[in-house]
Amino acid sequence: MPDTSVSEKNMPASIKQSQTYLALGDSYTIGEAVETSASFPYQLQQLLNEKGLNVSSPRIIATTGWTTDELQEAINKSQIDPKYDFVTLLIGVNNQYRGYPLAQYKKEFESLLNQAITFAQGDKTRVFVISFPDWGATPFGQQSGRNLETTAAEVDAFNAANREISNQAGVSYTDITPESRNARVDAGLVATDGLHPSEKMYAAWAQAICPKVFSRLK
């Protein structure tokens, strides 16, 4: 008879059932201006696999330029089975960029977060929210003609809102915004388009999120 005393926890990752990952967001989730493998969801998957987990390639629902309402519309049109092992959510920069009201963002972000929890089998500990970076720190931002102090203040206000909503829901929150401002002095943090994060910045995001996801999935 086979030895059934060995738990799945001790099985080699290659023979465990794959853990599934849903990534919701915008250009910062698809990795605009970098290779797909360099985006933070794929780098996160790689880090988790290196730690011995068997995480399948992420399903990504994200498009450059999306606001919260546009992400919501895409979710409504997608066939999403609420059986993912974990979910990441990063959304809001385009709301801020277009001048949408903060109150509208709060309402729509909370709705998206509740959906993310549903997609994670109703388990809030398997949902991971990431703040969005300060685009004003990039070459694009410097040349935009915008008041960058105002931009930074608005970015902080929108991220304070998504942090508060995440904390109230009991969801993990990773603040990558302060580090994103290092793009002012480190050109290596920005992709060739002068706006989006480089592989290097995405790697820092993945490394910040990885221990939180790993501790929940191991």
LUMVODREN-738507 format. One line per field, with one value per residue (C-alpha): chain; y, z, x; residue in one letter; residue number from 1. Coordinates in steps of 0.25 Angstrom, whole numbers, always signed. Last residue first. Layout:
<atoms>
ch	A, ...
yy	Y, ...
zz	Z, ...
xx	X, ...
aa	a, ...
i	NUM, ...
</atoms>
This chain:
<atoms>
ch	A, A, A, A, A, A, A, A, A, A, A, A, A, A, A, A, A, A, A, A, A, A, A, A, A, A, A, A, A, A, A, A, A, A, A, A, A, A, A, A, A, A, A, A, A, A, A, A, A, A, A, A, A, A, A, A, A, A, A, A, A, A, A, A, A, A, A, A, A, A, A, A, A, A, A, A, A, A, A, A, A, A, A, A, A, A, A, A, A, A, A, A, A, A, A, A, A, A, A, A, A, A, A, A, A, A, A, A, A, A, A, A, A, A, A, A, A, A, A, A, A, A, A, A, A, A, A, A, A, A, A, A, A, A, A, A, A, A, A, A, A, A, A, A, A, A, A, A, A, A, A, A, A, A, A, A, A, A, A, A, A, A, A, A, A, A, A, A, A, A, A, A, A, A, A, A, A, A, A, A, A, A, A, A, A, A, A, A, A, A, A, A, A, A, A, A, A, A, A, A, A, A, A, A, A, A, A, A, A, A, A, A, A, A, A, A, A, A
yy	+111, +120, +131, +133, +132, +143, +153, +149, +152, +165, +173, +165, +167, +182, +182, +174, +183, +195, +187, +182, +197, +205, +213, +227, +230, +220, +213, +208, +215, +210, +211, +226, +227, +241, +245, +230, +230, +234, +220, +216, +225, +219, +204, +203, +188, +185, +172, +172, +173, +180, +193, +192, +191, +203, +211, +208, +211, +224, +228, +224, +234, +245, +242, +242, +255, +261, +257, +263, +276, +276, +272, +284, +278, +283, +268, +269, +265, +255, +248, +248, +240, +246, +251, +236, +235, +220, +212, +205, +190, +182, +167, +157, +144, +148, +153, +139, +139, +129, +138, +143, +148, +155, +162, +166, +173, +180, +184, +190, +197, +203, +208, +216, +221, +226, +233, +241, +244, +251, +248, +257, +249, +246, +243, +233, +228, +225, +217, +202, +191, +178, +165, +152, +138, +124, +127, +120, +131, +127, +139, +139, +153, +164, +169, +169, +178, +188, +188, +191, +202, +208, +207, +214, +207, +214, +202, +189, +179, +166, +157, +142, +139, +127, +116, +116, +103, +107, +104, +117, +118, +117, +128, +137, +133, +136, +150, +153, +149, +158, +170, +171, +166, +153, +161, +169, +184, +196, +193, +183, +177, +181, +195, +197, +195, +186, +172, +160, +146, +135, +120, +110, +98, +84, +78, +69, +79, +86, +73, +68, +72, +81, +70, +62, +49, +39, +33, +22, +14, +0
zz	+8, +3, +13, +17, +2, -1, +9, +7, -9, -8, -5, -15, -25, -24, -24, -37, -43, -41, -47, -59, -62, -57, -67, -71, -79, -90, -88, -75, -62, -49, -56, -57, -42, -37, -39, -41, -25, -25, -27, -14, -6, -15, -13, -1, +1, +7, +12, +14, +27, +20, +28, +25, +10, +11, +18, +9, -4, +2, +6, -8, -14, -5, -7, -22, -20, -12, -22, -34, -26, -24, -38, -44, -58, -70, -74, -75, -61, -61, -74, -68, -56, -42, -46, -48, -33, -32, -29, -16, -16, -10, -7, -6, +0, +15, +10, +8, +0, -10, -15, -26, -15, -8, -21, -23, -9, -14, -27, -19, -9, -21, -28, -15, -12, -26, -27, -14, -20, -31, -45, -49, -61, -55, -42, -47, -56, -44, -37, -38, -32, -28, -26, -24, -18, -18, -29, -28, -31, -46, -54, -68, -72, -76, -62, -59, -72, -67, -53, -59, -67, -54, -46, -57, -69, -76, -80, -79, -68, -65, -63, -61, -54, -59, -49, -35, -31, -18, -14, -11, -26, -30, -21, -27, -41, -39, -33, -45, -54, -46, -45, -60, -65, -71, -80, -86, -82, -88, -80, -69, -70, -55, -56, -68, -61, -50, -46, -44, -42, -37, -37, -28, -37, -31, -24, -33, -37, -23, -17, -6, +8, +10, +2, +15, +15, +24, +12, +9, -3, +0
xx	+12, +0, -1, +13, +17, +7, +13, +27, +25, +19, +32, +40, +30, +30, +45, +45, +35, +45, +56, +48, +45, +33, +25, +27, +39, +36, +49, +45, +47, +55, +68, +67, +70, +69, +55, +51, +53, +39, +35, +41, +31, +19, +22, +12, +8, -6, -11, -26, -34, -46, -43, -28, -32, -41, -31, -20, -28, -32, -18, -13, -23, -18, -4, -5, -13, -2, +9, +1, -1, +14, +17, +9, +6, +14, +16, +31, +35, +24, +29, +43, +37, +34, +21, +16, +16, +14, +1, -2, -2, -14, -12, -24, -22, -25, -38, -43, -56, -51, -41, -50, -60, -49, -45, -60, -60, -47, -54, -66, -57, -49, -62, -67, -53, -51, -64, -61, -47, -53, -47, -36, -32, -18, -24, -34, -23, -14, -25, -23, -14, -21, -14, -22, -19, -23, -33, -47, -57, -58, -56, -63, -60, -71, -73, -58, -56, -67, -61, -47, -53, -60, -47, -39, -32, -21, -13, -21, -23, -29, -17, -18, -5, +4, +3, +8, +15, +22, +36, +42, +47, +32, +28, +39, +35, +20, +24, +33, +21, +11, +22, +24, +37, +32, +22, +34, +34, +27, +14, +15, +2, -1, +5, -3, -16, -21, -26, -16, -22, -13, -15, -8, -3, -6, +6, +15, +25, +25, +31, +22, +25, +12, +4, +6, +14, +7, +0, +10, +5, +0
aa	k, l, r, s, f, v, k, p, c, i, a, q, a, w, a, a, y, m, k, e, s, p, h, l, g, d, t, a, v, l, g, a, d, v, r, a, n, r, s, e, p, t, i, d, t, y, s, v, g, a, q, n, s, i, e, r, n, a, a, n, f, a, d, v, e, a, a, t, t, e, l, n, r, g, s, q, q, g, f, p, t, a, g, w, d, p, f, s, i, v, f, v, r, t, k, d, g, q, a, f, t, i, a, q, n, l, l, s, e, f, e, k, k, y, q, a, l, p, y, g, r, y, q, n, n, v, g, i, l, l, t, v, f, d, y, k, p, d, i, q, s, k, n, i, a, e, q, l, e, d, t, t, w, g, t, t, a, i, i, r, p, s, s, v, n, l, g, k, e, n, l, l, q, q, l, q, y, p, f, s, a, s, t, e, v, a, e, g, i, t, y, s, d, g, l, a, l, y, t, q, s, q, k, i, s, a, p, m, n, k, e, s, v, s, t, d, p, m
i	218, 217, 216, 215, 214, 213, 212, 211, 210, 209, 208, 207, 206, 205, 204, 203, 202, 201, 200, 199, 198, 197, 196, 195, 194, 193, 192, 191, 190, 189, 188, 187, 186, 185, 184, 183, 182, 181, 180, 179, 178, 177, 176, 175, 174, 173, 172, 171, 170, 169, 168, 167, 166, 165, 164, 163, 162, 161, 160, 159, 158, 157, 156, 155, 154, 153, 152, 151, 150, 149, 148, 147, 146, 145, 144, 143, 142, 141, 140, 139, 138, 137, 136, 135, 134, 133, 132, 131, 130, 129, 128, 127, 126, 125, 124, 123, 122, 121, 120, 119, 118, 117, 116, 115, 114, 113, 112, 111, 110, 109, 108, 107, 106, 105, 104, 103, 102, 101, 100, 99, 98, 97, 96, 95, 94, 93, 92, 91, 90, 89, 88, 87, 86, 85, 84, 83, 82, 81, 80, 79, 78, 77, 76, 75, 74, 73, 72, 71, 70, 69, 68, 67, 66, 65, 64, 63, 62, 61, 60, 59, 58, 57, 56, 55, 54, 53, 52, 51, 50, 49, 48, 47, 46, 45, 44, 43, 42, 41, 40, 39, 38, 37, 36, 35, 34, 33, 32, 31, 30, 29, 28, 27, 26, 25, 24, 23, 22, 21, 20, 19, 18, 17, 16, 15, 14, 13, 12, 11, 10, 9, 8, 7, 6, 5, 4, 3, 2, 1
</atoms>
